[in-house]
Amino acid sequence: MHPIPDNSVQARFANGFARSVELICARCNEKALFEASPWQEHGRQIVATEMTCTRCEFEALLVQLLDEFGNRKPASLFTYPAPGGRDSMPGLRHVQALSGPLARSYDSALKLYNHAEWGPAALTVRHLLEGLCARLLSAEKRELPFMRQLEALPGDLDLAKPLQDIAQLMAPEGAFGRHFDDETAIDKVTAEHMLELTEQLLQYLVVLPGELAELKRSIATAPVPLRRGSSVG
């Protein structure tokens, strides 16, 4: 189930339950109104209904949690399947710590995407990448063309440092390594930190390369969109 913000509801029935909801349709990928059928109560804890995209007639499930008085709970509206929008990336706080303007650019790109503004979203993403290069590259490389800036990033960033840091933590005298002599002394906090470290390492070494490879294959096989004014045949 995917949560929907209450401000996505555009109209309500007399009982306060959603009558129409504005979402990006998971089928047609357009911002559209979804019209809800009458709600049905289930177990005195939730009400549920089906809603239909007014553009392509795609159907989705809509669920609302109830309070002890049978009224709708705030911020407890859900849908299935998930709409076509995107959630904010994990770890955004690190981008905010690096640069407030970069974090705001990302937020703008995400909002444009979630309003089905595909072109402006893509242009904002390019602006974000250009700003990232300018933030991370040395001064003499910031004047390079954008593509050359991206190519120069590995030379200015120490991409091996995360692995070196992990090696130090796992060494016999490291913060984690010294616990292995007596596993019964490992507490919840230590185990949790080690699990988080391992998940980050898997993301860095396995998940990211795999997802990039899948994205490259998807880009290579995607149909080329026609430019405005062009014709076929």
N, C-alpha and C positions, 0 to 999 in steps of 0.2 A: 504494500500500500504506500502511496506517495502523498505526503502532506500538501495541502493547498492553502495558501494564505487567505484569510477571510476577505481581504480586499479584492480577491478575484471574483467574488460573488457580485453579479450585476443586478440581480433581482431576486426577491424572496417571496415564498408563499405567505399567506396570512399567519401561519403558525411559526414563521421565522426561519424555516428551512430553505435552503438554496433552491431557486427556480431556474436561474440561468447563471452559468459560470464561464468566464473568459479564460481560455487556455490555448496553448499551442497544441494543435491536434497531433497525436502520435502517428496518424496515417498520412494526412495531407501536408503536414509540417507548416500549416498556416495558423495565424492567430484567429480564433473563431469562438463564437458563442456556443456553449453546450446547453441544450434545453433538457431539464430534468423531468422525469415522470413523477407521479405522486409517490411520496415516501412511504415505506413500510417499516414498522417497528419490529425489532428482533431482540427478545430477551430483556427488554426494558433498559438496555444499556446503549444500544445503537439504533439508528435508523439507516436504511439503505434504499437506493434507487438506481435506475439506469439513466444515463444522459446521452444525448446524441449530438454529434457535431453538425451544425447547421450548414456546413460547407460540403462535407462528403458523406454524412450520415454514419460516420464511425461511432460505435457504441462503447461506452465505458461505464464502469461501476463507480458510484459515489456513496461514501459512507460518512455519517456524522455521529460523533459520540454524544451521549446524553448525560446530564447531571442527575442528581438524586430526585429532582423535581420533574424530570422528563423534558427539560429544556436543553437546547443545544449548548455544549461546552464551547467556550471561545478557543480558537486556534486548535480545533480538533476535527477538521474536515479532511477527508482522504479520498484518493481516487486510484483506480487500477484499470488499465496499465498506467505507467507513468506518462505524464504529458511530454511534449517534444522539447521542453526547455532543459536547462542544465543547472545543477547545484554548484555552489562555489567550491573551488578546488580545496583539498585538504592542505593544511599548513600555510594558509594565506597570511597568517601572522608574520611569517618570515619575510614575505614580500613587503609587508607593511613596515617591518623593522629596517629593511634595506632602503626603501624609498616610499614615502607616502604617495607621491604622484604616480609611481608605477602601480601601486595597489589600487589607486582610484581609476587608472586607465583600465586595469583588469576588470574592476567592478562595472565600469561603463560598457566595456565589450560584452560582459555577461548579460547586462540589462538589455542591450541592443539585441543580442541573440535571443533572449527570452521574450522579446517583443516582435520576433520574426523579422527584424531589420538586418537581413543577411549581409548586404553590401556594407553598410556602416559598421557592422560588427567586425567584418574582416579588415576594414581599413583601420579600425581602432586597435585590432590585434597587431597589425603591422607597426602602428605607432608605438604600441607597448614594447614590441621587440626592439625597435630602434632605440627607445629609451633605456631598455635593459642593456643593450650594447654600450650605449653612452655612459651608463652607470658603472659597468664592469671593466671596460677597456681602458688602457692607458691613454693619456691625452693625445699622443701623436697618432693613434690609430682611430680616433673618433671621427676624423675627416675622411676616412675611407668610404667607398660605396657600401651600401647596406650589406650586400652579399659578402663582400670582403671582410666586413666587420664580424659577421657570423663565423666566417672561416678563421678569423684571428682569435676568437674567444678561447679555444683550447690552449693557445700559447700564453695568454695572460692569466688564465685561471689554473690553479693547482688542483686538477681533477683527481689526483691520486691521494690528496690529503684525507678525505673521509676514510679510505682504507687504512692509511697509516695510523689514524686516530683509533680505529677499531683494533688494530694489531696491538697498540699500546695498552688499550683497556683489557685485552684478553691475555696479555703476557703474564707470567707467574707473579710478577710484582705489581701488576695492574689492578685497577679498581674491581674488575670482575675475576681476573685470573686467580687471585689469592683465595677466592671462596671455594675453588674446586678441591682443595685439599680436605675439606670437611663439608660435604654437601648438606649435612644436617643443620649447618649454621646458616644456610641460605634462607632468607626470609622472603615474604611476599614482595616487598619493594624491590629487592635485588632481582628476583625472578621476573618481575614485571618489566624492569628496566632492560634486562637481557632479552626478553621477548620483543620489546619495542625496537631495540637495537638490531635484532635479527630481521624483523619485518622491514626496517629501513634499508638494511643491506640487501635483502631480496628485491625490494623496489629498485634499488640503485643498479644491481648487477643483473637481475633477471627480468623483472616486470617492465621497466622502462625500455630496455633494448627490444624485448618482445613486442611491446605495444607500438614502438616506433617502426619495427619491421612490418607489422600488420597495417599500420597507417600508410606506409610507403606502397604496399601492395594495393591497398584500397585506392590510393591516389592514382596509381599506374593504370588501374582498370576502370576508373570512373569515366563516364561520358563527358566529352568536352562541351561546355555550354556555348550556345551560339551568342555572338555579340549582337548588340542592338543594331538593327539595320541590315543584318546579314540575311541571306535567304538560302534555302535548301533546294537542291535539284536543278 
